[in-house]
Amino acid sequence: MRFRGKGYNNEQLTAFTQIIEESPGNQMPTGSLNRFTPAARQKLDEIALAITDNLAEARKRNNDPIVTDGYSGRQTNRR
């Protein structure tokens, strides 16, 4: 299931996240390094990106864009 660009709102995406996290088929065995299976982690990552996109679009609609110019720290090679 692809979540980006499908028009889901944040409440629906949050509900999908809860469904994925609570499903026993998406859980790794106890003692495993990861909590979720690789497929579940990919779905959760896609949902997180979709939520981020929704928030960015909402900010654009309100004329309050997020500045994503990148690293704004030290700009010199002198050490």
C-alpha positions as CSV (number, residue, x, y, z in Angstrom):
1,M,0.0,0.0,0.0
2,R,1.4,3.4,-1.0
3,F,0.5,6.3,1.2
4,R,2.3,9.2,-0.5
5,G,0.1,11.3,-2.8
6,K,-3.1,9.4,-2.1
7,G,-4.9,12.2,-0.3
8,Y,-5.1,10.6,3.2
9,N,-5.4,13.0,6.1
10,N,-3.2,12.8,9.2
11,E,-5.9,11.1,11.3
12,Q,-6.3,8.3,8.7
13,L,-2.5,7.9,8.5
14,T,-2.2,7.8,12.3
15,A,-4.9,5.1,12.3
16,F,-2.9,3.1,9.7
17,T,0.1,3.4,11.9
18,Q,-1.7,2.0,15.0
19,I,-3.1,-0.9,12.9
20,I,0.4,-1.8,11.6
21,E,2.0,-1.5,15.1
22,E,-0.7,-3.6,16.8
23,S,-0.8,-6.4,14.2
24,P,1.0,-9.5,15.5
25,G,2.1,-10.4,12.0
26,N,4.2,-7.2,11.9
27,Q,6.1,-7.9,15.1
28,M,9.5,-9.5,15.2
29,P,10.3,-12.2,17.7
30,T,11.3,-11.2,21.2
31,G,15.0,-10.6,21.5
32,S,15.3,-9.3,17.9
33,L,17.1,-6.1,17.2
34,N,14.1,-4.6,15.4
35,R,10.6,-4.3,16.7
36,F,8.8,-4.6,13.3
37,T,9.3,-6.7,10.2
38,P,11.1,-5.1,7.2
39,A,7.8,-4.7,5.3
40,A,6.1,-3.1,8.4
41,R,9.1,-0.7,8.8
42,Q,8.8,0.3,5.1
43,K,5.1,1.0,5.5
44,L,5.7,3.0,8.7
45,D,8.4,5.0,6.9
46,E,6.0,5.7,4.0
47,I,3.3,6.8,6.4
48,A,5.7,9.1,8.3
49,L,6.7,10.7,5.0
50,A,3.1,11.2,4.0
51,I,2.4,12.9,7.3
52,T,5.4,15.1,6.8
53,D,4.1,16.0,3.3
54,N,0.7,16.8,4.6
55,L,2.1,19.1,7.3
56,A,4.3,20.9,4.7
57,E,1.3,21.3,2.4
58,A,-0.7,22.8,5.2
59,R,2.0,25.2,6.0
60,K,2.2,26.3,2.4
61,R,-1.5,26.9,2.3
62,N,-1.1,29.1,5.4
63,N,1.8,31.0,3.7
64,D,4.2,29.8,6.4
65,P,6.6,27.5,4.5
66,I,9.4,25.6,6.2
67,V,12.9,26.6,5.1
68,T,14.7,23.6,3.8
69,D,17.9,25.1,2.6
70,G,20.1,22.5,4.3
71,Y,23.0,22.9,6.6
72,S,23.3,26.4,7.9
73,G,26.2,25.9,10.3
74,R,29.9,26.5,9.7
75,Q,30.6,27.2,6.1
76,T,34.4,27.3,6.0
77,N,37.0,24.6,5.6
78,R,39.4,26.2,8.0
79,R,40.0,24.1,11.1
